[in-house]
Amino acid sequence: MQVKNILLLFLAVLLLVPVFLSHAPYYFRIIIMLLFYIALSQAWNIVGGLARQPFIGVAGFLGFGAYMTILLAKLLLLPPILTMWIGGVCSLALAVIISPILKLRADFLAIGSLTIPGILYSITYNSEILGSCNGIAINPDILYSLPLFYYLGLILTGVLCYIFYRLQKSDFGLRLAAIGCDQDLAEATGISVFSAKFMAFLLTAFFTGILGGFYGYLMLAALPDDVYNLFWGIQLLLICVIGGIGTVYGPIIGGAIFFLASHFIQITFVELHKLFLGIFLIMVVVFFPEGIIGIDWKKIFSKLKG
């Protein structure tokens, strides 16, 4: 009963955040972006963490979802809050088209996946309807507000965490975990390896596309140098590794640490923030290879007491 009360209190605090931050748009926007990073990392965690498939070209789905969201909102005069879901479906269709890439393994999959955002970037850069190097932009509609993005981000984060938790406990999740441990052995035991990876791939693509639309709507624009940036995939990989890859809490812990540390370093060391951020991340990966969630805190506290 006490745990239930704590959870209800925590939920009430989350729901009342817009009230507390209504007069602090800067911090409000930071919270929204934090939710975005956590949700995006959890989406990648399905294929990259649970199935252990190093698909780093996730910027392809993110950018495609963002572009479809803004383009449809601009051409058809539809509200972006609707077109962002269509952007997710478009990213899902893209995943079906490029799914043969899942036949590659390990480093070859990682390298091959990096070509996808690059190809989409080239197509966008040379397309007039997509705004070429300038991208496409829209004006804020009547629904555009920070509380809307906060609640959208909160819902998407909660849904993705719940989906990952259920996947982890399901037979399908066990098949993905088996593939991630030893693909050849999993195939020898009768698991349809490609089908399992394909379904995980579609889930990641769909939710990443929706979040791409969320990001495009928040920024009121889709710019090729931003949404198709290869650093997106590297960030998501690092977030999951920091928090604990393949766990439901990994993206939450890793997302909070990475985003807040990155933001602090960026405003403190304007020109050297990437250097300091890189050093920080290397230290975390070297000293905590299983992520923050894998640390034996009881052992640490017992040593401190001794």
C-alpha positions as CSV (number, residue, x, y, z in Angstrom):
1,M,0.0,0.0,0.0
2,Q,2.9,2.4,0.8
3,V,4.5,1.7,-2.6
4,K,1.2,2.4,-4.3
5,N,0.9,5.7,-2.5
6,I,4.4,6.7,-3.4
7,L,3.7,5.9,-7.1
8,L,0.5,8.0,-7.0
9,L,2.3,10.9,-5.4
10,F,5.0,10.6,-8.1
11,L,2.4,10.6,-10.8
12,A,0.7,13.6,-9.3
13,V,4.0,15.5,-9.3
14,L,4.6,14.6,-13.0
15,L,1.1,15.8,-13.9
16,L,1.6,19.1,-12.1
17,V,5.0,19.9,-13.6
18,P,3.4,22.4,-16.1
19,V,1.9,24.3,-13.2
20,F,5.3,24.6,-11.5
21,L,7.2,25.6,-14.6
22,S,4.5,27.7,-16.4
23,H,6.6,30.9,-15.7
24,A,10.0,29.2,-16.5
25,P,9.9,28.3,-20.2
26,Y,13.7,27.6,-20.3
27,Y,13.5,24.9,-17.7
28,F,10.2,23.7,-19.0
29,R,11.8,23.1,-22.4
30,I,14.7,21.2,-20.8
31,I,12.3,18.8,-19.1
32,I,10.5,18.3,-22.5
33,M,13.8,17.5,-24.2
34,L,14.8,15.2,-21.4
35,L,11.6,13.2,-21.9
36,F,12.3,13.2,-25.7
37,Y,15.8,11.7,-25.2
38,I,14.5,9.0,-22.8
39,A,11.7,8.0,-25.1
40,L,14.0,8.0,-28.1
41,S,16.5,5.9,-26.3
42,Q,13.8,3.4,-25.1
43,A,12.7,3.0,-28.7
44,W,16.2,2.2,-29.9
45,N,16.6,-0.1,-26.9
46,I,14.2,-2.5,-28.4
47,V,16.3,-3.4,-31.4
48,G,19.7,-2.2,-30.0
49,G,19.4,-3.4,-26.4
50,L,17.0,-6.3,-26.3
51,A,18.0,-7.9,-29.6
52,R,21.6,-6.5,-29.4
53,Q,21.5,-5.4,-33.0
54,P,23.9,-2.4,-33.5
55,F,21.7,-0.4,-35.8
56,I,23.3,3.1,-35.4
57,G,21.6,4.7,-38.4
58,V,18.4,5.5,-36.4
59,A,18.7,9.1,-37.6
60,G,17.1,7.8,-40.8
61,F,13.9,7.0,-39.1
62,L,14.0,10.2,-36.9
63,G,14.6,12.5,-39.9
64,F,12.1,10.7,-42.1
65,G,9.4,11.0,-39.5
66,A,10.2,14.7,-38.9
67,Y,10.1,15.5,-42.6
68,M,6.9,13.7,-43.3
69,T,5.3,15.4,-40.2
70,I,6.3,18.9,-41.3
71,L,5.7,18.3,-45.0
72,L,2.2,16.9,-44.6
73,A,1.3,19.7,-42.1
74,K,2.5,22.3,-44.6
75,L,1.0,20.9,-47.8
76,L,-2.3,19.5,-46.5
77,L,-2.8,22.0,-43.7
78,L,-3.2,19.3,-41.1
79,P,-2.3,19.7,-37.5
80,P,1.2,18.4,-36.7
81,I,-0.1,16.5,-33.7
82,L,-1.9,14.3,-36.3
83,T,0.8,14.2,-38.9
84,M,3.4,13.0,-36.5
85,W,1.6,9.7,-36.2
86,I,1.5,9.5,-40.0
87,G,5.3,10.2,-39.8
88,G,5.6,7.1,-37.6
89,V,3.8,5.0,-40.3
90,C,6.1,6.4,-43.0
91,S,9.1,5.4,-41.0
92,L,7.6,2.0,-40.5
93,A,7.2,1.7,-44.3
94,L,10.9,2.8,-44.7
95,A,11.9,0.1,-42.2
96,V,10.1,-2.6,-44.3
97,I,12.0,-1.4,-47.5
98,I,15.4,-1.5,-45.9
99,S,14.8,-4.6,-43.7
100,P,17.3,-6.8,-45.7
101,I,20.0,-4.9,-43.9
102,L,19.2,-7.0,-40.9
103,K,20.9,-9.9,-42.6
104,L,24.2,-8.2,-41.8
105,R,25.8,-8.9,-38.5
106,A,27.7,-7.0,-35.8
107,D,30.1,-4.4,-37.3
108,F,28.8,-4.8,-40.8
109,L,25.2,-3.9,-39.6
110,A,26.5,-0.9,-37.7
111,I,28.5,0.3,-40.8
112,G,25.7,-0.5,-43.2
113,S,23.1,1.3,-41.0
114,L,25.1,4.5,-41.2
115,T,24.5,4.8,-44.9
116,I,20.7,5.1,-44.5
117,P,20.6,8.6,-43.0
118,G,23.4,9.6,-45.4
119,I,21.3,8.5,-48.4
120,L,18.2,10.3,-47.1
121,Y,20.2,13.4,-46.4
122,S,21.5,13.4,-50.0
123,I,17.9,13.0,-51.4
124,T,16.6,15.8,-49.1
125,Y,19.5,18.1,-49.9
126,N,18.8,17.8,-53.6
127,S,15.0,18.1,-53.4
128,E,13.3,21.4,-53.9
129,I,10.0,20.2,-52.3
130,L,11.9,19.3,-49.2
131,G,13.6,22.7,-49.0
132,S,17.0,21.5,-50.0
133,C,19.7,22.6,-47.5
134,N,17.3,25.0,-45.8
135,G,14.8,22.3,-44.9
136,I,11.1,23.1,-44.4
137,A,9.4,25.1,-41.6
138,I,5.8,25.7,-40.4
139,N,4.2,28.3,-38.3
140,P,2.9,27.4,-34.8
141,D,-0.7,26.3,-34.8
142,I,-3.4,27.0,-32.2
143,L,-2.4,23.8,-30.3
144,Y,1.3,24.7,-30.0
145,S,2.3,25.1,-26.4
146,L,4.9,23.7,-24.0
147,P,2.3,21.9,-21.8
148,L,1.1,20.0,-24.9
149,F,4.7,18.8,-25.7
150,Y,5.3,17.9,-22.0
151,Y,2.2,15.7,-21.8
152,L,2.9,14.2,-25.2
153,G,6.5,13.4,-24.2
154,L,5.3,12.0,-20.9
155,I,2.8,9.7,-22.6
156,L,5.2,8.5,-25.2
157,T,7.9,7.9,-22.6
158,G,5.4,5.9,-20.4
159,V,4.1,3.9,-23.3
160,L,7.6,3.0,-24.6
161,C,8.8,2.0,-21.1
162,Y,5.6,-0.2,-20.6
163,I,6.0,-1.8,-24.1
164,F,9.7,-2.6,-23.4
165,Y,8.8,-4.0,-20.0
166,R,6.2,-6.3,-21.5
167,L,8.5,-7.3,-24.3
168,Q,11.2,-8.2,-21.9
169,K,8.9,-10.5,-20.0
170,S,7.3,-12.1,-23.1
171,D,8.3,-15.1,-25.2
172,F,9.1,-12.7,-28.0
173,G,11.5,-10.8,-25.7
174,L,13.2,-14.0,-24.7
175,R,13.7,-14.9,-28.4
176,L,15.2,-11.5,-29.0
177,A,17.5,-11.9,-25.9
178,A,18.6,-15.3,-27.2
179,I,19.4,-13.8,-30.6
180,G,21.4,-11.1,-28.9
181,C,23.4,-13.6,-26.9
182,D,24.2,-16.1,-29.7
183,Q,22.4,-15.7,-33.1
184,D,23.7,-19.1,-34.5
185,L,22.6,-21.0,-31.4
186,A,19.2,-19.3,-31.4
187,E,18.7,-20.3,-35.0
188,A,19.8,-23.8,-34.2
189,T,17.1,-24.1,-31.5
190,G,14.4,-23.3,-34.1
191,I,14.0,-19.5,-33.5
192,S,13.1,-17.6,-36.7
193,V,16.0,-15.1,-36.3
194,F,15.1,-12.7,-39.2
195,S,11.4,-12.6,-38.3
196,A,12.2,-11.7,-34.7
197,K,14.7,-9.0,-35.6
198,F,12.3,-7.7,-38.2
199,M,9.5,-7.2,-35.7
200,A,11.8,-5.5,-33.3
201,F,13.1,-3.3,-36.1
202,L,9.6,-2.2,-37.0
203,L,8.7,-1.3,-33.5
204,T,11.9,0.8,-33.2
205,A,11.2,2.5,-36.6
206,F,7.6,3.3,-35.8
207,F,8.2,5.0,-32.5
208,T,11.3,6.7,-33.7
209,G,9.3,8.1,-36.6
210,I,6.7,9.4,-34.2
211,L,9.3,11.0,-32.0
212,G,10.9,12.5,-35.1
213,G,7.6,14.2,-35.8
214,F,7.4,15.3,-32.2
215,Y,10.8,16.9,-32.5
216,G,10.0,18.5,-35.8
217,Y,6.8,19.9,-34.4
218,L,8.6,21.2,-31.3
219,M,11.2,22.9,-33.5
220,L,8.6,23.9,-36.1
221,A,11.1,22.8,-38.8
222,A,12.9,19.9,-40.3
223,L,16.5,20.6,-41.2
224,P,18.7,18.0,-43.0
225,D,21.8,18.8,-41.0
226,D,19.9,18.4,-37.8
227,V,17.5,15.4,-38.1
228,Y,19.8,13.3,-40.3
229,N,22.9,13.9,-38.1
230,L,24.7,10.6,-37.5
231,F,25.4,11.7,-33.9
232,W,21.8,10.8,-33.0
233,G,22.6,7.1,-33.2
234,I,25.8,7.4,-31.3
235,Q,24.0,9.4,-28.5
236,L,21.3,6.7,-28.1
237,L,23.9,3.9,-28.0
238,L,25.8,5.8,-25.3
239,I,22.7,6.6,-23.3
240,C,21.7,3.0,-23.2
241,V,25.2,1.9,-22.3
242,I,25.5,4.4,-19.5
243,G,22.2,3.5,-18.0
244,G,22.3,-0.3,-18.7
245,I,21.7,-1.5,-22.2
246,G,18.8,-3.9,-22.6
247,T,17.1,-2.9,-19.4
248,V,13.9,-0.9,-19.0
249,Y,15.6,1.6,-16.6
250,G,18.7,2.0,-18.6
251,P,17.4,4.7,-21.0
252,I,15.8,6.5,-18.1
253,I,18.9,6.7,-16.0
254,G,21.3,7.0,-19.0
255,G,19.1,9.7,-20.6
256,A,19.0,11.8,-17.5
257,I,22.7,11.6,-16.9
258,F,23.7,12.1,-20.6
259,F,21.3,14.9,-21.4
260,L,21.8,16.9,-18.2
261,A,25.6,16.4,-18.3
262,S,25.7,17.3,-22.0
263,H,23.6,20.4,-21.4
264,F,25.7,21.5,-18.4
265,I,29.0,21.0,-20.2
266,Q,27.7,22.8,-23.3
267,I,26.7,26.0,-21.4
268,T,29.8,25.9,-19.2
269,F,32.4,25.1,-21.9
270,V,31.0,26.6,-25.0
271,E,33.9,25.7,-27.4
272,L,35.3,22.6,-25.6
273,H,32.0,21.0,-24.6
274,K,32.4,18.0,-27.0
275,L,35.9,17.3,-25.6
276,F,34.7,17.3,-22.0
277,L,31.6,15.3,-22.9
278,G,33.7,12.7,-24.7
279,I,36.0,12.4,-21.6
280,F,33.0,12.0,-19.3
281,L,31.4,9.3,-21.5
282,I,34.7,7.4,-21.8
283,M,35.1,7.4,-18.1
284,V,31.6,6.1,-17.6
285,V,32.0,3.3,-20.2
286,V,35.4,2.3,-18.9
287,F,34.6,2.2,-15.2
288,F,31.0,1.1,-15.5
289,P,30.8,-1.3,-18.5
290,E,27.5,-2.7,-17.4
291,G,26.0,0.7,-17.0
292,I,24.9,2.5,-13.8
293,I,22.2,0.0,-13.2
294,G,24.8,-2.8,-13.1
295,I,26.8,-1.3,-10.3
296,D,26.8,-3.3,-7.0
297,W,25.8,-0.4,-4.8
298,K,25.7,-2.5,-1.6
299,K,29.3,-3.6,-2.1
300,I,30.4,0.0,-2.6
301,F,28.5,1.2,0.5
302,S,29.9,-1.6,2.5
303,K,33.5,-0.7,1.5
304,L,32.8,3.0,2.4
305,K,31.5,1.9,5.8
306,G,34.5,-0.3,6.3
